[in-house]
């Protein structure tokens, strides 16, 4: 039976990569096909296979769809208001031109919490152009730190879709993922951002693309940057507050019941993001003269990029459920237990292989989470360790962005880089993020 399960998993993974890489099939339907294929080879009945898919999809989407949808709406309001540009200008003013690289990594780190990576990069590109034009230095000196901040938050810190999806599939506590994500992400941001940018900018001098026209922005129309920071941090603080006060850190007997009830309610990701959205809706919308009809249209537009991520995450949950129901995941966990490979390293390698082969970081994270989840179900891991699994998978899914990743071409196009220069800058930066993330995760593992 073990042999049959091994064949089922092997065929499933090969089929998944073949459909995505060779046939260029959408990952959502490819994952569903693989669920059926693995179930058939493992000897499950049709009813069991289809119920596993239904239960996996439903169990995952109940949480992820809500969080990703609320996060997308929040990001849309921030983008529409010009809050990203306001925050970038504010941080740059505080840091000064001399420390512009550090200002950009901080900006990217904060902005990517509510705004999708590619959207955040595109709306902040004019800020990069303006700095480079003023300082007469290589555009990479400022672009790499911004990209590092955006990429790290996008992969490591909820409520961004990737870590939220992986955390749900693995059953991780979002508060722990946020706290440990910051601890892992900060050194990764420093090394892959300003430090690497200083080195690569000395090797590659990139000027502003000739096709780009730099215009002065009317900063008076932007919201107060302090307001933007406050609104962004509200959901994060509420989620982390619940983890700290209702976790193992403080004796529950010391807290009044009404306080525990209130913290439990407002500290849940659903409530925290609803509160943040309501504040953003009023402060960044109504108060600034945006009509209700305009806000409604903006809301509908904001949901569009979230749809693909939600469906893909659901398919990843279905894949996880098939591995659990066939007992293939249990076999995989037992096999790993008998070897000397560290479980975090296993999670990193699986995510890294899928990332390199098919390009999408989100797909790699979700597929790797499905493969890794049985290890967690079969093991005795604490909340902190499960959160580190999320970060190890995120690290593996970040490495070696190359020609099969849309981010590779997006960065190259907007910065005016050749393919070789994009490899030397962007690809190395993503690889640094991944390996530093893994090293930090391993160090924290042994610290706990």
C-alpha positions as CSV (number, residue, x, y, z in Angstrom):
1,X,0.0,0.0,0.0
2,X,2.9,2.4,0.8
3,X,4.3,1.7,-2.7
4,X,0.9,2.6,-4.2
5,X,0.7,5.8,-2.2
6,X,4.3,6.8,-3.2
7,X,3.4,6.3,-6.9
8,X,0.2,8.3,-6.4
9,X,2.1,11.3,-4.9
10,X,5.0,11.0,-7.5
11,X,2.6,10.9,-10.5
12,X,0.6,13.7,-9.1
13,X,3.5,16.1,-8.6
14,X,4.9,15.2,-12.1
15,X,1.5,15.7,-13.7
16,X,1.1,19.1,-11.9
17,X,4.4,20.4,-13.2
18,X,3.7,19.0,-16.7
19,X,0.3,20.8,-16.9
20,X,1.6,24.1,-15.6
21,X,5.0,24.2,-17.4
22,X,4.4,22.3,-20.6
23,X,0.7,22.7,-21.3
24,X,0.6,26.2,-19.7
25,X,-2.6,25.3,-17.9
26,X,-4.0,27.5,-15.2
27,X,-2.8,26.3,-11.8
28,X,-6.3,26.2,-10.4
29,X,-7.6,23.6,-12.7
30,X,-4.3,21.7,-12.8
31,X,-4.4,21.3,-9.0
32,X,-8.0,20.0,-9.2
33,X,-7.0,17.4,-11.9
34,X,-4.1,16.3,-9.8
35,X,-6.4,15.8,-6.8
36,X,-8.5,13.4,-8.8
37,X,-5.5,11.7,-10.3
38,X,-3.8,11.1,-6.9
39,X,-7.1,9.8,-5.5
40,X,-7.7,7.4,-8.3
41,X,-4.1,5.9,-8.2
42,X,-4.4,5.7,-4.4
43,X,-7.5,3.6,-4.7
44,X,-10.1,6.0,-3.3
45,X,-13.7,5.7,-4.5
46,X,-15.1,8.6,-6.7
47,X,-17.4,9.8,-3.9
48,X,-14.5,10.0,-1.4
49,X,-12.3,11.8,-4.0
50,X,-14.9,14.4,-4.8
51,X,-15.9,14.9,-1.2
52,X,-12.2,15.4,-0.3
53,X,-12.0,18.2,-3.0
54,X,-15.2,19.8,-1.7
55,X,-14.1,19.6,1.9
56,X,-10.6,20.9,1.1
57,X,-11.9,23.8,-0.9
58,X,-14.6,24.7,1.5
59,X,-12.5,24.4,4.6
60,X,-9.8,26.6,3.2
61,X,-11.9,29.3,1.5
62,X,-14.0,29.9,4.6
63,X,-11.1,31.8,6.1
64,X,-8.9,32.7,3.2
65,X,-11.6,34.2,0.9
66,X,-12.7,36.5,3.7
67,X,-9.2,37.7,4.6
68,X,-8.0,38.1,1.1
69,X,-11.2,39.9,0.0
70,X,-11.0,42.4,2.9
71,X,-7.3,42.9,2.3
72,X,-7.9,43.6,-1.3
73,X,-10.6,46.2,-0.5
74,X,-8.3,47.8,2.0
75,X,-5.4,48.0,-0.5
76,X,-7.7,49.5,-3.1
77,X,-8.7,52.3,-0.8
78,X,-5.1,53.0,0.0
79,X,-4.1,53.0,-3.7
80,X,-7.0,55.3,-4.7
81,X,-6.2,57.9,-2.1
82,X,-2.6,58.3,-3.0
83,X,-1.6,57.0,0.4
84,X,1.4,55.0,-1.0
85,X,3.0,58.0,-2.6
86,X,2.3,60.1,0.5
87,X,4.0,57.5,2.8
88,X,7.0,57.2,0.4
89,X,7.5,61.0,0.3
90,X,7.2,61.2,4.1
91,X,9.7,58.4,4.8
92,X,12.1,59.9,2.3
93,X,11.8,63.4,3.8
94,X,12.6,61.9,7.3
95,X,15.6,59.9,6.0
96,X,17.0,62.5,3.6
97,X,18.5,61.9,0.2
98,X,21.7,60.4,1.7
99,X,19.6,57.6,3.3
100,X,17.1,57.2,0.4
101,X,17.9,53.5,0.0
102,X,16.8,52.9,3.6
103,X,13.8,55.1,3.2
104,X,12.7,53.0,0.2
105,X,13.1,49.6,1.9
106,X,11.0,50.9,4.9
107,X,8.4,52.2,2.4
108,X,8.2,48.9,0.6
109,X,8.0,47.0,3.8
110,X,4.9,49.0,5.0
111,X,3.1,49.5,1.7
112,X,3.0,45.9,0.7
113,X,1.0,45.0,3.8
114,X,-2.3,46.2,2.3
115,X,-1.4,46.5,-1.4
116,X,-0.5,43.7,-3.9
117,X,3.2,43.6,-4.8
118,X,2.9,44.5,-8.5
119,X,0.4,47.3,-7.8
120,X,2.5,48.8,-5.1
121,X,5.6,48.7,-7.3
122,X,3.9,50.4,-10.2
123,X,2.4,53.2,-8.2
124,X,5.8,53.9,-6.5
125,X,8.0,53.8,-9.6
126,X,7.6,57.5,-10.2
127,X,9.1,58.1,-6.7
128,X,12.1,56.0,-7.7
129,X,12.5,58.0,-11.0
130,X,12.4,61.3,-9.1
131,X,15.0,60.3,-6.6
132,X,17.4,58.9,-9.2
133,X,16.9,62.0,-11.4
134,X,17.7,64.3,-8.5
135,X,20.8,62.3,-7.1
136,X,22.2,61.3,-10.6
137,X,22.9,57.8,-9.2
138,X,22.0,54.4,-10.5
139,X,18.3,53.7,-10.3
140,X,19.1,50.3,-8.8
141,X,20.3,52.0,-5.6
142,X,16.7,52.9,-4.8
143,X,14.8,50.3,-6.7
144,X,16.3,47.2,-5.1
145,X,15.5,48.3,-1.5
146,X,12.0,49.1,-2.5
147,X,11.6,45.8,-4.3
148,X,13.1,43.9,-1.3
149,X,10.7,45.6,1.2
150,X,7.7,44.8,-1.1
151,X,8.8,41.2,-1.7
152,X,9.5,40.4,1.9
153,X,6.2,41.7,3.2
154,X,4.3,40.1,0.3
155,X,5.7,36.7,1.3
156,X,6.2,36.8,5.0
157,X,3.7,39.1,6.7
158,X,-0.1,38.6,6.8
159,X,-2.7,39.8,5.8
160,X,-1.0,39.6,2.4
161,X,-2.6,36.6,0.5
162,X,0.4,34.2,0.3
163,X,1.2,33.8,4.0
164,X,-2.5,33.9,4.9
165,X,-3.2,31.0,2.5
166,X,-0.2,29.0,3.7
167,X,-1.1,29.7,7.4
168,X,-4.6,28.5,6.9
169,X,-3.6,25.3,5.1
170,X,-1.0,24.5,7.8
171,X,-3.2,25.7,10.7
172,X,-0.8,28.4,11.8
173,X,-1.7,31.2,14.2
174,X,-1.6,34.5,12.2
175,X,-0.4,36.5,15.2
176,X,2.7,34.3,15.4
177,X,3.2,34.5,11.7
178,X,3.1,38.3,11.8
179,X,5.5,38.6,14.8
180,X,8.0,36.0,13.5
181,X,7.6,37.4,9.9
182,X,8.9,40.7,11.1
183,X,11.8,39.1,12.9
184,X,12.8,37.0,9.9
185,X,12.0,39.8,7.4
186,X,14.0,42.7,8.9
187,X,17.5,41.2,8.4
188,X,16.4,39.9,5.0
189,X,15.3,43.4,4.0
190,X,18.5,45.0,5.3
191,X,20.9,42.6,3.5
192,X,18.9,42.1,0.2
193,X,17.8,45.7,0.2
194,X,20.2,48.7,0.9
195,X,23.4,46.6,1.4
196,X,23.0,44.6,-1.8
197,X,21.7,47.7,-3.7
198,X,24.9,49.6,-2.8
199,X,27.0,46.7,-4.3
200,X,24.9,46.1,-7.4
201,X,24.5,49.9,-8.2
202,X,28.3,50.2,-8.2
203,X,28.4,47.5,-10.9
204,X,25.3,48.4,-13.0
205,X,24.6,52.1,-13.6
206,X,20.9,52.3,-14.7
207,X,19.4,55.7,-15.6
208,X,15.8,56.5,-15.9
209,X,14.2,55.0,-19.0
210,X,13.9,57.6,-21.8
211,X,10.2,56.8,-22.3
212,X,9.4,57.9,-18.8
213,X,8.4,61.5,-18.2
214,X,8.9,62.7,-14.6
215,X,6.3,65.1,-13.4
216,X,6.0,66.8,-10.0
217,X,3.2,65.3,-8.0
218,X,0.8,67.5,-6.2
219,X,1.4,66.2,-2.7
220,X,-1.3,68.5,-1.3
221,X,-3.9,66.1,-2.6
222,X,-2.4,63.1,-0.8
223,X,-3.6,62.1,2.7
224,X,-1.6,62.6,5.8
225,X,1.2,59.9,5.9
226,X,0.8,59.5,9.7
227,X,-2.9,58.6,9.1
228,X,-1.8,56.0,6.5
229,X,0.6,54.4,8.9
230,X,-2.0,54.3,11.6
231,X,-4.6,52.7,9.4
232,X,-2.2,50.1,8.1
233,X,-1.0,49.1,11.6
234,X,-4.5,48.8,13.1
235,X,-5.3,45.3,11.9
236,X,-1.8,44.0,12.6
237,X,-1.8,45.4,16.1
238,X,-5.2,43.9,16.9
239,X,-4.2,40.5,15.6
240,X,-0.9,40.5,17.5
241,X,-2.6,41.8,20.6
242,X,-5.0,38.8,20.7
243,X,-2.1,36.4,20.2
244,X,-0.2,37.9,23.1
245,X,-3.0,38.5,25.6
246,X,-5.0,35.3,24.9
247,X,-1.9,33.1,24.2
248,X,0.4,31.4,26.7
249,X,2.2,34.6,27.6
250,X,-0.2,36.0,30.2
251,X,-2.3,34.0,32.7
252,X,-5.9,34.0,31.6
253,X,-7.1,34.3,35.2
254,X,-5.7,37.8,35.4
255,X,-8.0,39.1,32.6
256,X,-11.7,40.1,33.1
257,X,-14.1,38.1,31.0
258,X,-15.4,41.2,29.2
259,X,-11.8,42.0,28.2
260,X,-11.1,38.5,27.0
261,X,-14.4,38.6,25.0
262,X,-13.6,41.9,23.4
263,X,-10.0,41.0,22.6
264,X,-11.1,37.7,21.1
265,X,-13.6,39.5,18.9
266,X,-11.6,42.5,17.6
267,X,-8.4,40.5,17.4
268,X,-9.7,38.0,14.9
269,X,-8.4,38.8,11.4
270,X,-12.0,39.1,10.1
271,X,-12.9,41.8,12.6
272,X,-9.6,43.5,12.6
273,X,-9.7,44.0,8.8
274,X,-13.4,45.0,8.8
275,X,-12.5,47.8,11.4
276,X,-9.5,48.9,9.2
277,X,-11.7,49.0,6.1
278,X,-14.4,51.0,7.8
279,X,-11.9,53.6,9.0
280,X,-10.2,53.7,5.6
281,X,-13.6,53.9,3.9
282,X,-14.4,57.1,5.9
283,X,-11.0,58.7,6.3
284,X,-9.5,58.0,2.8
285,X,-12.9,58.1,1.0
286,X,-15.9,59.9,2.4
287,X,-13.9,62.5,4.3
288,X,-11.8,63.3,1.2
289,X,-14.9,63.9,-1.0
290,X,-15.2,60.6,-2.7
291,X,-18.8,59.7,-3.4
292,X,-20.5,56.5,-2.3
293,X,-21.0,55.4,-5.9
294,X,-17.3,56.0,-6.7
295,X,-16.3,54.0,-3.6
296,X,-18.6,51.2,-4.6
297,X,-17.0,51.0,-8.1
298,X,-13.5,51.1,-6.5
299,X,-14.5,48.2,-4.2
300,X,-15.6,46.0,-7.2
301,X,-12.4,46.8,-9.0
302,X,-10.3,46.0,-5.9
303,X,-11.8,42.5,-5.8
304,X,-10.7,41.5,-9.3
305,X,-7.1,40.5,-8.5
306,X,-8.2,38.7,-5.4
307,X,-10.4,36.2,-7.3
308,X,-7.6,34.2,-8.9
309,X,-5.7,34.0,-5.6
310,X,-8.8,32.8,-3.7
311,X,-9.6,30.0,-6.2
312,X,-5.9,28.9,-6.4
313,X,-5.8,28.8,-2.6
314,X,-8.9,26.7,-2.5
315,X,-7.4,24.2,-4.9
316,X,-4.3,24.0,-2.7
317,X,-6.6,23.2,0.2
318,X,-8.2,20.4,-1.9
319,X,-4.8,19.0,-2.7
320,X,-3.9,19.0,1.0
321,X,-7.1,17.2,1.8
322,X,-6.5,14.5,-0.8
323,X,-3.0,13.8,0.7
324,X,-4.6,13.6,4.1
325,X,-7.5,11.3,3.1
326,X,-5.3,8.9,1.0
327,X,-2.8,8.7,4.0
328,X,-0.1,9.7,1.5
329,X,0.7,12.7,3.6
330,X,1.1,10.5,6.7
331,X,3.5,8.3,4.8
332,X,5.5,11.3,3.6
333,X,5.7,12.6,7.2
334,X,6.9,9.2,8.5
335,X,9.5,9.0,5.8
336,X,10.8,12.4,6.7
337,X,10.9,11.5,10.3
338,X,13.2,8.5,9.5
339,X,15.6,10.7,7.6
340,X,18.0,13.4,8.9
341,X,16.5,16.3,6.9
342,X,15.1,19.1,9.0
343,X,11.4,19.6,8.5
344,X,11.9,23.3,7.7
345,X,14.5,22.5,5.1
346,X,12.1,20.0,3.5
347,X,9.4,22.7,3.3
348,X,11.9,25.2,1.9
349,X,13.2,22.8,-0.8
350,X,9.7,21.7,-1.9
351,X,8.6,25.4,-2.3
352,X,11.9,26.3,-3.9
353,X,11.7,23.6,-6.5
354,X,8.1,24.4,-7.5
355,X,9.0,28.1,-7.6
356,X,12.0,27.6,-9.9
357,X,10.1,25.2,-12.2
358,X,6.8,27.2,-12.7
359,X,7.6,30.8,-11.6
360,X,4.6,31.9,-9.5
361,X,5.5,32.4,-5.8
362,X,1.9,32.2,-4.8
363,X,1.4,28.8,-6.6
364,X,4.7,27.5,-5.1
365,X,3.6,28.5,-1.6
366,X,0.2,26.9,-1.8
367,X,1.3,23.7,-3.5
368,X,4.2,23.4,-1.0
369,X,1.8,24.0,1.9
370,X,-0.4,21.1,0.7
371,X,2.6,18.8,0.5
372,X,3.9,19.9,3.9
373,X,0.7,20.0,5.9
374,X,0.6,16.2,6.7
375,X,4.0,16.5,8.4
376,X,2.5,19.1,10.8
377,X,-0.6,17.0,11.3
378,X,1.5,13.9,12.2
379,X,4.0,15.9,14.3
380,X,3.8,17.6,17.7
381,X,4.7,21.1,16.9
382,X,4.0,24.3,18.8
383,X,2.3,27.5,17.5
384,X,5.7,29.1,17.0
385,X,7.1,26.2,15.0
386,X,4.1,26.0,12.7
387,X,4.5,29.7,12.0
388,X,8.1,29.0,11.1
389,X,6.9,26.4,8.6
390,X,4.9,29.2,6.9
391,X,8.0,31.4,6.7
392,X,10.2,28.5,5.5
393,X,7.7,27.8,2.7
394,X,7.5,31.6,1.9
395,X,11.3,31.7,1.8
396,X,11.5,28.8,-0.7
397,X,8.8,30.3,-2.8
398,X,10.8,33.6,-3.1
399,X,14.1,32.3,-4.4
400,X,15.4,32.6,-8.0
401,X,12.8,34.6,-9.8
402,X,13.6,34.2,-13.5
403,X,12.0,34.3,-16.9
404,X,9.0,32.2,-16.0
405,X,8.0,34.7,-13.3
406,X,5.9,37.7,-14.3
407,X,7.7,39.8,-11.7
408,X,11.0,39.3,-13.5
409,X,9.6,41.0,-16.6
410,X,7.7,43.7,-14.7
411,X,10.8,44.8,-12.9
412,X,13.0,44.7,-16.0
413,X,10.5,46.7,-18.0
414,X,9.9,49.5,-15.5
415,X,13.6,49.9,-14.6
416,X,14.9,49.6,-18.2
417,X,17.1,46.6,-17.5
418,X,18.3,44.0,-20.0
419,X,17.6,40.3,-19.2
420,X,21.2,39.9,-18.0
421,X,20.9,42.9,-15.7
422,X,17.6,41.7,-14.3
423,X,19.3,38.4,-13.4
424,X,22.2,40.2,-11.8
425,X,19.9,42.4,-9.7
426,X,16.4,41.2,-9.2
427,X,17.0,37.4,-9.4
428,X,19.9,37.6,-6.9
429,X,17.9,39.8,-4.6
430,X,15.0,37.3,-4.4
431,X,17.5,34.5,-3.8
432,X,19.1,36.4,-0.9
433,X,15.7,37.0,0.6
434,X,14.9,33.3,0.4
435,X,18.1,32.0,1.9
436,X,18.2,34.6,4.7
437,X,14.6,33.8,5.5
438,X,15.5,30.1,5.8
439,X,18.5,30.8,8.0
440,X,16.5,33.1,10.3
441,X,13.7,30.5,10.5
442,X,16.1,27.8,11.5
443,X,17.7,30.0,14.1
444,X,14.3,30.8,15.6
445,X,13.4,27.1,15.5
446,X,16.2,26.3,17.9
447,X,15.5,29.4,20.0
448,X,12.1,28.0,20.8
